[in-house]
Amino acid sequence: MKRDEVDPERPGTTTEESAQIKATKKEIAELKRANGTMKAAASFFASELDRPHTRS
């Protein structure tokens, strides 16, 4: 299939545009997962700062 052919699954877009849309959606999902990990880490470190620490 050529890049500039109309994508039958997405009328009004070419197959190249559809590929770009799919790649962008995948990147967004990866960034959302990474953001969730960062939020969890930030929450953990914030809780560590709030709890009393003893010196050895």
MOPAC internal coordinates of N, CA, C and O (Angstrom, degrees):
PM7 1SCF
backbone

  N    0.0000 0     0.00 0     0.00 0    0    0    0
  C    1.4540 1     0.00 0     0.00 0    1    0    0
  C    1.5348 1   108.70 1     0.00 0    2    1    0
  O    1.2310 1   120.92 1   -44.53 1    3    2    1
  N    1.2840 1   115.85 1   135.47 1    3    2    1
  C    1.4602 1   120.52 1  -179.45 1    5    3    2
  C    1.5215 1   110.55 1   -80.02 1    6    5    3
  O    1.2310 1   121.26 1   -26.45 1    7    6    5
  N    1.3232 1   115.20 1   153.55 1    7    6    5
  C    1.4628 1   121.40 1  -179.08 1    9    7    6
  C    1.5259 1   113.44 1   -59.99 1   10    9    7
  O    1.2310 1   120.93 1   144.60 1   11   10    9
  N    1.3195 1   115.83 1   -35.40 1   11   10    9
  C    1.4600 1   118.93 1  -174.18 1   13   11   10
  C    1.5276 1   113.50 1   -94.26 1   14   13   11
  O    1.2310 1   120.44 1  -170.23 1   15   14   13
  N    1.3298 1   116.76 1     9.77 1   15   14   13
  C    1.4615 1   119.33 1   176.58 1   17   15   14
  C    1.5270 1   109.14 1   -76.34 1   18   17   15
  O    1.2310 1   121.19 1   -30.66 1   19   18   17
  N    1.3210 1   115.33 1   149.34 1   19   18   17
  C    1.4594 1   120.06 1   177.48 1   21   19   18
  C    1.5263 1   108.36 1   -69.23 1   22   21   19
  O    1.2310 1   121.08 1   -46.86 1   23   22   21
  N    1.3265 1   115.54 1   133.14 1   23   22   21
  C    1.4546 1   120.90 1  -179.83 1   25   23   22
  C    1.5292 1   108.79 1   -79.17 1   26   25   23
  O    1.2310 1   120.02 1   -59.21 1   27   26   25
  N    1.3139 1   117.57 1   120.79 1   27   26   25
  C    1.4690 1   119.64 1  -178.77 1   29   27   26
  C    1.5295 1   112.97 1   -65.07 1   30   29   27
  O    1.2310 1   119.85 1   154.82 1   31   30   29
  N    1.3372 1   117.90 1   -25.18 1   31   30   29
  C    1.4608 1   121.12 1   179.90 1   33   31   30
  C    1.5247 1   112.23 1   -82.24 1   34   33   31
  O    1.2310 1   120.22 1   159.34 1   35   34   33
  N    1.3318 1   117.19 1   -20.66 1   35   34   33
  C    1.4695 1   121.95 1  -179.52 1   37   35   34
  C    1.5271 1   108.66 1  -133.25 1   38   37   35
  O    1.2310 1   120.33 1   -99.84 1   39   38   37
  N    1.3248 1   116.97 1    80.16 1   39   38   37
  C    1.4678 1   119.18 1  -179.69 1   41   39   38
  C    1.5323 1   110.74 1   -55.48 1   42   41   39
  O    1.2310 1   120.96 1   -41.54 1   43   42   41
  N    1.2969 1   115.76 1   138.46 1   43   42   41
  C    1.4604 1   120.72 1  -179.32 1   45   43   42
  C    1.5143 1   113.34 1    93.91 1   46   45   43
  O    1.2310 1   120.35 1   175.65 1   47   46   45
  N    1.3272 1   116.93 1    -4.35 1   47   46   45
  C    1.4706 1   120.01 1   176.82 1   49   47   46
  C    1.5178 1   109.20 1  -125.39 1   50   49   47
  O    1.2310 1   121.40 1   -22.98 1   51   50   49
  N    1.3108 1   114.93 1   157.02 1   51   50   49
  C    1.4584 1   119.62 1   175.62 1   53   51   50
  C    1.5244 1   108.49 1   -89.73 1   54   53   51
  O    1.2310 1   120.67 1   -13.38 1   55   54   53
  N    1.3128 1   116.31 1   166.62 1   55   54   53
  C    1.4597 1   119.97 1   179.39 1   57   55   54
  C    1.5250 1   110.83 1   -62.92 1   58   57   55
  O    1.2310 1   119.63 1   146.43 1   59   58   57
  N    1.3152 1   118.32 1   -33.57 1   59   58   57
  C    1.4715 1   121.65 1   177.66 1   61   59   58
  C    1.5212 1   110.07 1   -65.81 1   62   61   59
  O    1.2310 1   120.33 1   136.43 1   63   62   61
  N    1.3275 1   116.98 1   -43.57 1   63   62   61
  C    1.4679 1   120.81 1   178.33 1   65   63   62
  C    1.5313 1   110.66 1   -62.97 1   66   65   63
  O    1.2310 1   120.70 1   139.40 1   67   66   65
  N    1.3210 1   116.27 1   -40.60 1   67   66   65
  C    1.4579 1   120.41 1   178.65 1   69   67   66
  C    1.5232 1   110.77 1   -63.25 1   70   69   67
  O    1.2310 1   120.52 1   140.53 1   71   70   69
  N    1.3213 1   116.61 1   -39.47 1   71   70   69
  C    1.4658 1   120.66 1   177.84 1   73   71   70
  C    1.5261 1   110.29 1   -64.15 1   74   73   71
  O    1.2310 1   120.45 1   140.52 1   75   74   73
  N    1.3147 1   116.74 1   -39.48 1   75   74   73
  C    1.4694 1   120.46 1   178.33 1   77   75   74
  C    1.5299 1   110.76 1   -66.46 1   78   77   75
  O    1.2310 1   120.31 1   139.40 1   79   78   77
  N    1.3194 1   117.01 1   -40.60 1   79   78   77
  C    1.4603 1   121.39 1   178.46 1   81   79   78
  C    1.5341 1   109.48 1   -62.08 1   82   81   79
  O    1.2310 1   120.60 1   134.40 1   83   82   81
  N    1.3101 1   116.46 1   -45.60 1   83   82   81
  C    1.4618 1   121.28 1  -179.45 1   85   83   82
  C    1.5313 1   110.50 1   -62.31 1   86   85   83
  O    1.2310 1   120.00 1   136.67 1   87   86   85
  N    1.3205 1   117.60 1   -43.33 1   87   86   85
  C    1.4658 1   121.67 1   179.67 1   89   87   86
  C    1.5283 1   110.56 1   -65.11 1   90   89   87
  O    1.2310 1   120.39 1   140.09 1   91   90   89
  N    1.3144 1   116.87 1   -39.91 1   91   90   89
  C    1.4653 1   120.79 1   179.38 1   93   91   90
  C    1.5220 1   110.71 1   -65.58 1   94   93   91
  O    1.2310 1   120.02 1   138.24 1   95   94   93
  N    1.3147 1   117.57 1   -41.76 1   95   94   93
  C    1.4662 1   120.95 1   178.22 1   97   95   94
  C    1.5281 1   110.60 1   -62.80 1   98   97   95
  O    1.2310 1   120.45 1   141.17 1   99   98   97
  N    1.3245 1   116.74 1   -38.83 1   99   98   97
  C    1.4669 1   120.72 1   178.00 1  101   99   98
  C    1.5293 1   110.07 1   -64.76 1  102  101   99
  O    1.2310 1   120.15 1   136.92 1  103  102  101
  N    1.3278 1   117.32 1   -43.08 1  103  102  101
  C    1.4587 1   121.57 1   178.59 1  105  103  102
  C    1.5232 1   110.86 1   -62.60 1  106  105  103
  O    1.2310 1   120.30 1   139.03 1  107  106  105
  N    1.3217 1   117.02 1   -40.97 1  107  106  105
  C    1.4684 1   121.24 1   179.13 1  109  107  106
  C    1.5274 1   109.68 1   -61.70 1  110  109  107
  O    1.2310 1   120.25 1   135.83 1  111  110  109
  N    1.3227 1   117.13 1   -44.17 1  111  110  109
  C    1.4667 1   120.96 1   179.49 1  113  111  110
  C    1.5304 1   110.61 1   -61.87 1  114  113  111
  O    1.2310 1   120.28 1   138.06 1  115  114  113
  N    1.3334 1   117.08 1   -41.94 1  115  114  113
  C    1.4689 1   121.02 1   178.68 1  117  115  114
  C    1.5288 1   110.87 1   -64.34 1  118  117  115
  O    1.2310 1   120.31 1   139.11 1  119  118  117
  N    1.3248 1   117.01 1   -40.89 1  119  118  117
  C    1.4609 1   120.67 1   178.91 1  121  119  118
  C    1.5276 1   111.52 1   -67.02 1  122  121  119
  O    1.2310 1   120.32 1   143.04 1  123  122  121
  N    1.3299 1   116.99 1   -36.96 1  123  122  121
  C    1.4657 1   119.80 1   177.57 1  125  123  122
  C    1.5267 1   110.68 1   -64.61 1  126  125  123
  O    1.2310 1   120.36 1   139.97 1  127  126  125
  N    1.3332 1   116.91 1   -40.03 1  127  126  125
  C    1.4667 1   120.12 1   177.28 1  129  127  126
  C    1.5246 1   110.49 1   -63.86 1  130  129  127
  O    1.2310 1   120.50 1   135.01 1  131  130  129
  N    1.3276 1   116.66 1   -44.99 1  131  130  129
  C    1.4633 1   120.99 1   179.27 1  133  131  130
  C    1.5254 1   110.46 1   -63.12 1  134  133  131
  O    1.2310 1   120.24 1   141.05 1  135  134  133
  N    1.3182 1   117.15 1   -38.95 1  135  134  133
  C    1.4582 1   121.17 1   178.81 1  137  135  134
  C    1.5305 1   110.24 1   -63.48 1  138  137  135
  O    1.2310 1   120.33 1   139.38 1  139  138  137
  N    1.3082 1   116.97 1   -40.62 1  139  138  137
  C    1.4610 1   120.96 1   177.24 1  141  139  138
  C    1.5196 1   111.63 1   -62.45 1  142  141  139
  O    1.2310 1   120.58 1   139.29 1  143  142  141
  N    1.3196 1   116.50 1   -40.71 1  143  142  141
  C    1.4613 1   121.23 1   177.68 1  145  143  142
  C    1.5232 1   110.52 1   -63.82 1  146  145  143
  O    1.2310 1   120.56 1   136.53 1  147  146  145
  N    1.3205 1   116.53 1   -43.47 1  147  146  145
  C    1.4603 1   120.72 1   179.75 1  149  147  146
  C    1.5303 1   110.94 1   -64.38 1  150  149  147
  O    1.2310 1   120.25 1   139.71 1  151  150  149
  N    1.3253 1   117.12 1   -40.29 1  151  150  149
  C    1.4603 1   120.54 1   178.65 1  153  151  150
  C    1.5300 1   110.67 1   -63.23 1  154  153  151
  O    1.2310 1   120.79 1   138.02 1  155  154  153
  N    1.3346 1   116.10 1   -41.98 1  155  154  153
  C    1.4611 1   120.27 1   179.26 1  157  155  154
  C    1.5304 1   110.36 1   -63.94 1  158  157  155
  O    1.2310 1   120.32 1   137.27 1  159  158  157
  N    1.3173 1   116.99 1   -42.73 1  159  158  157
  C    1.4642 1   120.95 1   178.95 1  161  159  158
  C    1.5244 1   110.43 1   -64.55 1  162  161  159
  O    1.2310 1   120.05 1   137.57 1  163  162  161
  N    1.3112 1   117.51 1   -42.43 1  163  162  161
  C    1.4666 1   121.23 1   179.86 1  165  163  162
  C    1.5250 1   109.96 1   -63.09 1  166  165  163
  O    1.2310 1   120.39 1   138.76 1  167  166  165
  N    1.3168 1   116.85 1   -41.24 1  167  166  165
  C    1.4582 1   121.17 1   178.72 1  169  167  166
  C    1.5267 1   110.30 1   -63.37 1  170  169  167
  O    1.2310 1   120.49 1   135.95 1  171  170  169
  N    1.3227 1   116.67 1   -44.05 1  171  170  169
  C    1.4614 1   121.07 1   179.11 1  173  171  170
  C    1.5264 1   110.73 1   -61.03 1  174  173  171
  O    1.2310 1   120.22 1   131.08 1  175  174  173
  N    1.3258 1   117.19 1   -48.92 1  175  174  173
  C    1.4628 1   119.88 1  -178.16 1  177  175  174
  C    1.5236 1   111.54 1   -66.11 1  178  177  175
  O    1.2310 1   119.96 1   144.49 1  179  178  177
  N    1.3212 1   117.68 1   -35.51 1  179  178  177
  C    1.4641 1   120.75 1   176.73 1  181  179  178
  C    1.5202 1   109.93 1   -63.33 1  182  181  179
  O    1.2310 1   120.18 1   138.54 1  183  182  181
  N    1.3273 1   117.25 1   -41.46 1  183  182  181
  C    1.4701 1   120.12 1   179.14 1  185  183  182
  C    1.5243 1   110.56 1   -67.48 1  186  185  183
  O    1.2310 1   120.06 1   145.59 1  187  186  185
  N    1.3089 1   117.50 1   -34.41 1  187  186  185
  C    1.4682 1   120.82 1   176.87 1  189  187  186
  C    1.5246 1   110.92 1   -65.89 1  190  189  187
  O    1.2310 1   120.23 1   143.92 1  191  190  189
  N    1.3192 1   117.17 1   -36.08 1  191  190  189
  C    1.4647 1   120.29 1   178.65 1  193  191  190
  C    1.5258 1   111.13 1   -69.38 1  194  193  191
  O    1.2310 1   120.40 1   149.55 1  195  194  193
  N    1.3324 1   116.83 1   -30.45 1  195  194  193
  C    1.4621 1   121.10 1  -177.31 1  197  195  194
  C    1.5262 1   113.58 1   -79.05 1  198  197  195
  O    1.2310 1   120.11 1   155.76 1  199  198  197
  N    1.3213 1   117.40 1   -24.24 1  199  198  197
  C    1.4674 1   117.85 1  -176.04 1  201  199  198
  C    1.5273 1   110.22 1   -86.45 1  202  201  199
  O    1.2310 1   120.93 1   -31.22 1  203  202  201
  N    1.3412 1   115.83 1   148.78 1  203  202  201
  C    1.4673 1   119.12 1  -179.52 1  205  203  202
  C    1.5379 1   110.75 1   -68.00 1  206  205  203
  O    1.2310 1   120.71 1   -38.56 1  207  206  205
  N    1.2871 1   116.24 1   141.44 1  207  206  205
  C    1.4633 1   122.17 1   179.10 1  209  207  206
  C    1.5173 1   108.39 1  -113.86 1  210  209  207
  O    1.2310 1   120.62 1   -35.66 1  211  210  209
  N    1.3082 1   116.42 1   144.34 1  211  210  209
  C    1.4642 1   120.36 1   176.08 1  213  211  210
  C    1.5167 1   108.78 1  -111.72 1  214  213  211
  O    1.2310 1   121.38 1   -32.00 1  215  214  213
  N    1.3072 1   114.96 1   148.00 1  215  214  213
  C    1.4753 1   119.02 1   178.69 1  217  215  214
  C    1.5223 1   108.85 1   -89.84 1  218  217  215
  O    1.2310 1   121.11 1   -34.98 1  219  218  217
  N    1.3064 1   115.49 1   145.02 1  219  218  217
  C    1.4756 1   119.75 1   179.66 1  221  219  218
  C    1.5080 1   110.54 1   -88.77 1  222  221  219
  O    1.2310 1   120.10 1   180.00 1  223  222  221

